[in-house]
Amino acid sequence: MSPHVHFEHGSSEFPAALALTLLLAASLYLRAWISTRRGSAAVPAWKAGSFCLGLVLLWIAWGSPVAAYDHSLLTVHMMKHLLLMTFAPPLLLLGEPLNVFWGLTPLMARRTLGRLGHRPLVQRLARIVTSLVVCWTASALTLIAWHIPALFALGVRSAIGHTVEQAMFFATGLLFWWPVIEPWPSAATGPRWSLLLYLFLATLPCDILSGFLAFSDRVAYPVYFSTPRLFSFSVLADQQCAAALMWTCVTLVYLVPAAIISARLLAPRASHEHDFQQSQFSGGPVPESARPSLEVV
């Protein structure tokens, strides 16, 4: 049985446009990465692979044939949310896209951006937007808001609502992972131990939501009563499966950076210090070991 898609317009054009856009992004990224891989600022190959994998997951969640089944199964809908918010964003940020694409930026644009980046107002705004409080709040509110039954139904029945929903999940996913990964040209948001609390608190909205969906004996989203059932899943069983998927994936994914941060905090500190004499905005890409932060941009 094919999935019952509720959208009347753009259901075939959008995936094709998205695929072309992602292919173009991958091509430009690889071109810039190849041009700088022999320099001192070369981004490791595994990071380039991480970026490309993130694009693939973004396509699976947003433009692949599998994505159409989210209007019939809450489990697939939840899988898309996880890909857009939990898996694709960190992989893309690990690829250091801004650092890589900087090599394709014209010199005049670099100088202009460099002057703009040195302005105190811009630096202050960047620190606010990427602060742990703002990133956590935006992520948590997006998760909670789009799982309210009324907004959830809007995302299932409306093409515009569906697009806005997925865009918000992806955007807040990038925002959430930014202070954890700290890609160039990010600045440290505080002591690294605070990220452990940040990741722990981030699991709470997911735990509450998934726990409610998993143990409830009532269907939270009646919109699925009007969609074709697949794989002999009842609406309630589908809801419980989706909740278990979110609960497990979020816990395991957040545990990985928490373990890495903990290991680094417990490891002996290196005695050397990095000397940041030149900003990235005033020249070529800097080495991974000496990436500038927003403080010096």
C-alpha positions as CSV (number, residue, x, y, z in Angstrom):
1,M,0.0,0.0,0.0
2,S,1.4,3.4,-0.9
3,P,1.4,6.2,1.6
4,H,-1.6,8.5,1.6
5,V,-0.2,12.0,1.1
6,H,-2.4,14.8,2.2
7,F,-0.7,17.5,0.1
8,E,-2.3,18.6,-3.2
9,H,0.5,20.8,-4.4
10,G,4.3,20.6,-4.6
11,S,4.5,16.9,-3.4
12,S,6.7,15.9,-6.4
13,E,8.5,19.1,-7.2
14,F,9.8,19.8,-3.8
15,P,11.8,16.6,-3.3
16,A,13.4,17.0,-6.7
17,A,14.4,20.6,-6.0
18,L,15.7,19.6,-2.5
19,A,17.8,16.8,-4.0
20,L,19.3,19.2,-6.6
21,T,20.0,21.7,-3.8
22,L,21.7,19.2,-1.6
23,L,23.8,17.8,-4.5
24,L,24.9,21.3,-5.3
25,A,25.9,21.9,-1.7
26,A,27.8,18.7,-1.6
27,S,29.6,19.5,-4.9
28,L,30.6,23.0,-3.7
29,Y,31.7,21.6,-0.4
30,L,33.9,18.9,-1.9
31,R,35.4,21.4,-4.4
32,A,36.4,23.7,-1.6
33,W,37.6,20.9,0.6
34,I,39.8,19.4,-2.2
35,S,41.3,22.9,-2.9
36,T,42.4,23.3,0.7
37,R,43.2,19.7,1.8
38,R,47.0,20.1,1.2
39,G,47.3,23.3,3.2
40,S,47.9,23.7,6.9
41,A,44.2,24.5,7.4
42,A,43.0,21.2,5.8
43,V,39.8,19.8,7.2
44,P,40.3,16.0,7.9
45,A,38.6,13.6,5.4
46,W,36.4,12.2,8.1
47,K,34.9,15.6,8.6
48,A,34.2,15.9,4.9
49,G,32.5,12.5,5.1
50,S,30.5,13.7,8.1
51,F,29.1,16.7,6.2
52,C,28.1,14.5,3.2
53,L,26.4,12.0,5.5
54,G,24.5,14.8,7.1
55,L,23.3,15.9,3.7
56,V,22.2,12.3,2.9
57,L,20.2,12.1,6.2
58,L,18.7,15.5,5.5
59,W,17.5,14.2,2.1
60,I,16.1,11.0,3.7
61,A,14.1,13.0,6.2
62,W,12.9,15.7,3.9
63,G,12.8,14.5,0.3
64,S,13.1,10.7,0.0
65,P,10.2,8.4,-0.8
66,V,10.3,7.1,2.8
67,A,9.5,10.6,4.1
68,A,6.0,10.4,2.6
69,Y,5.0,7.7,5.0
70,D,5.0,10.1,7.9
71,H,1.4,10.9,7.1
72,S,0.5,7.3,7.7
73,L,2.8,6.4,10.6
74,L,3.7,8.4,13.7
75,T,6.9,6.3,13.9
76,V,8.1,7.6,10.6
77,H,7.1,11.1,11.5
78,M,9.2,10.8,14.7
79,M,12.1,9.3,12.7
80,K,12.1,12.4,10.5
81,H,12.1,14.7,13.6
82,L,15.1,12.8,14.9
83,L,17.0,13.0,11.6
84,L,16.3,16.7,11.2
85,M,17.0,17.7,14.8
86,T,19.3,15.1,16.4
87,F,21.4,13.4,13.6
88,A,21.8,15.6,10.6
89,P,22.7,18.9,12.3
90,P,25.7,17.6,14.3
91,L,27.1,15.7,11.3
92,L,26.9,18.9,9.2
93,L,28.5,21.0,11.8
94,L,31.3,18.5,12.3
95,G,32.1,19.0,8.7
96,E,33.2,22.6,9.4
97,P,31.1,24.0,6.5
98,L,31.8,27.7,7.1
99,N,35.6,27.0,7.4
100,V,35.5,25.0,4.2
101,F,33.3,27.4,2.2
102,W,35.5,30.3,3.3
103,G,38.0,29.2,0.7
104,L,35.4,30.0,-2.1
105,T,34.6,33.4,-0.7
106,P,36.1,36.3,-2.7
107,L,38.8,38.3,-0.9
108,M,36.7,41.5,-0.9
109,A,33.8,39.7,0.8
110,R,36.2,38.3,3.4
111,R,37.5,41.7,4.3
112,T,33.9,43.1,4.5
113,L,32.8,40.2,6.7
114,G,36.0,40.6,8.8
115,R,35.2,44.3,9.5
116,L,31.6,43.3,10.3
117,G,32.7,40.5,12.6
118,H,34.9,42.8,14.6
119,R,32.0,45.1,15.6
120,P,31.1,44.7,19.3
121,L,27.4,44.6,18.5
122,V,27.8,41.7,16.1
123,Q,30.0,39.8,18.6
124,R,27.5,40.5,21.4
125,L,24.6,39.3,19.3
126,A,26.5,36.1,18.3
127,R,27.2,35.3,21.9
128,I,23.6,35.7,22.8
129,V,22.2,33.6,20.0
130,T,24.7,30.8,20.6
131,S,24.4,30.9,24.4
132,L,23.3,27.6,26.1
133,V,20.1,29.2,27.4
134,V,18.9,30.4,24.1
135,C,19.9,27.2,22.2
136,W,18.2,25.0,24.8
137,T,15.1,27.1,25.0
138,A,14.6,27.3,21.2
139,S,15.1,23.5,20.9
140,A,12.8,22.6,23.7
141,L,10.0,25.0,22.7
142,T,10.1,23.8,19.1
143,L,9.9,20.2,20.2
144,I,7.0,20.8,22.6
145,A,5.1,23.2,20.4
146,W,5.0,20.9,17.3
147,H,3.8,18.0,19.4
148,I,0.7,19.8,20.7
149,P,-2.1,18.0,18.9
150,A,-3.5,21.0,17.1
151,L,-0.1,22.1,15.6
152,F,0.8,18.4,14.9
153,A,-2.4,18.0,12.9
154,L,-1.5,21.2,11.0
155,G,1.8,19.8,10.1
156,V,0.2,16.6,8.8
157,R,-2.6,18.2,6.8
158,S,-1.0,21.3,5.4
159,A,1.9,21.5,3.0
160,I,3.0,24.9,4.3
161,G,2.6,23.8,7.9
162,H,4.6,20.6,7.2
163,T,7.4,22.6,5.6
164,V,7.5,25.2,8.4
165,E,7.6,22.4,11.0
166,Q,10.5,20.6,9.4
167,A,12.4,23.8,8.8
168,M,12.0,24.7,12.5
169,F,13.2,21.3,13.6
170,F,16.3,21.5,11.4
171,A,17.1,25.2,12.3
172,T,16.8,24.6,16.0
173,G,18.8,21.4,15.7
174,L,21.7,23.3,14.2
175,L,21.3,25.9,16.9
176,F,21.2,23.2,19.7
177,W,24.4,21.5,18.5
178,W,26.4,24.6,17.8
179,P,27.7,25.2,21.3
180,V,28.4,21.5,21.7
181,I,30.5,21.1,18.6
182,E,31.7,24.7,18.4
183,P,32.4,24.8,14.6
184,W,34.4,27.7,13.2
185,P,33.9,30.6,13.9
186,S,32.1,29.9,17.2
187,A,33.2,31.2,20.6
188,A,33.2,29.2,23.8
189,T,29.9,29.6,25.6
190,G,31.4,28.9,29.1
191,P,33.1,26.2,31.0
192,R,33.0,22.8,29.2
193,W,31.4,21.1,32.2
194,S,28.3,23.3,31.7
195,L,27.7,21.3,28.5
196,L,27.1,18.2,30.5
197,L,24.3,19.9,32.3
198,Y,23.1,21.3,29.0
199,L,22.9,17.9,27.4
200,F,21.2,16.4,30.5
201,L,18.5,19.1,30.6
202,A,18.0,18.6,26.9
203,T,16.9,15.0,27.5
204,L,14.1,16.1,29.9
205,P,11.6,17.5,27.3
206,C,12.1,14.4,25.2
207,D,11.8,12.0,28.2
208,I,8.6,13.7,29.3
209,L,7.0,13.6,25.9
210,S,8.1,10.1,25.0
211,G,7.1,8.8,28.4
212,F,3.6,10.3,28.0
213,L,3.2,8.8,24.5
214,A,4.6,5.4,25.5
215,F,2.5,4.8,28.6
216,S,-0.7,6.6,27.7
217,D,-3.6,4.3,26.8
218,R,-5.2,7.1,24.7
219,V,-4.2,8.2,21.2
220,A,-2.6,11.6,21.4
221,Y,-3.0,12.5,17.7
222,P,-6.4,11.5,16.4
223,V,-5.4,12.7,12.9
224,Y,-3.9,9.3,12.4
225,F,-7.3,7.7,12.6
226,S,-8.1,9.1,9.2
227,T,-4.9,7.9,7.5
228,P,-4.3,4.4,6.0
229,R,-2.7,1.9,8.4
230,L,0.5,0.3,7.4
231,F,2.1,-3.0,8.5
232,S,-0.9,-3.9,10.6
233,F,0.0,-1.2,13.2
234,S,-2.8,0.1,15.3
235,V,-2.7,3.9,16.0
236,L,-1.9,3.3,19.7
237,A,0.8,0.7,18.9
238,D,2.3,3.1,16.4
239,Q,2.3,5.9,19.0
240,Q,4.1,3.7,21.5
241,C,6.7,2.6,18.9
242,A,7.4,6.2,18.0
243,A,7.8,7.2,21.7
244,A,10.2,4.3,22.3
245,L,12.2,5.3,19.2
246,M,12.6,8.9,20.4
247,W,13.3,8.0,24.0
248,T,16.1,5.5,23.0
249,C,17.7,7.6,20.2
250,V,17.9,10.9,22.1
251,T,19.3,9.3,25.2
252,L,22.0,7.4,23.3
253,V,22.9,10.3,20.9
254,Y,23.3,12.8,23.8
255,L,25.3,10.3,25.8
256,V,28.1,10.3,23.1
257,P,29.1,14.0,23.4
258,A,28.6,13.8,27.1
259,A,31.1,10.9,27.4
260,I,33.6,12.7,25.1
261,I,33.4,15.9,27.1
262,S,33.7,14.1,30.4
263,A,36.8,12.2,29.1
264,R,38.4,15.5,28.0
265,L,37.6,17.2,31.4
266,L,39.2,14.3,33.3
267,A,42.3,14.1,31.0
268,P,45.5,16.0,31.9
269,R,45.6,19.4,30.4
270,A,48.2,20.2,27.8
271,S,50.8,22.7,28.8
272,H,50.9,24.6,25.5
273,E,48.7,27.5,24.4
274,H,47.7,28.4,21.0
275,D,48.6,31.8,19.6
276,F,45.9,33.5,17.5
277,Q,47.7,36.3,15.8
278,Q,45.6,36.5,12.7
279,S,41.8,36.2,12.3
280,Q,40.3,33.9,9.7
281,F,38.4,36.8,8.3
282,S,41.6,38.6,7.3
283,G,43.2,35.7,5.5
284,G,42.8,32.0,4.5
285,P,41.4,29.2,6.6
286,V,43.2,28.5,9.9
287,P,44.3,25.1,11.1
288,E,41.8,23.0,13.0
289,S,44.0,23.2,16.0
290,A,44.0,27.0,16.0
291,R,40.5,28.0,14.9
292,P,39.5,31.5,15.8
293,S,36.4,32.1,17.8
294,L,33.9,34.9,17.6
295,E,35.9,36.8,20.1
296,V,38.6,37.4,17.5
297,V,36.5,37.5,14.3
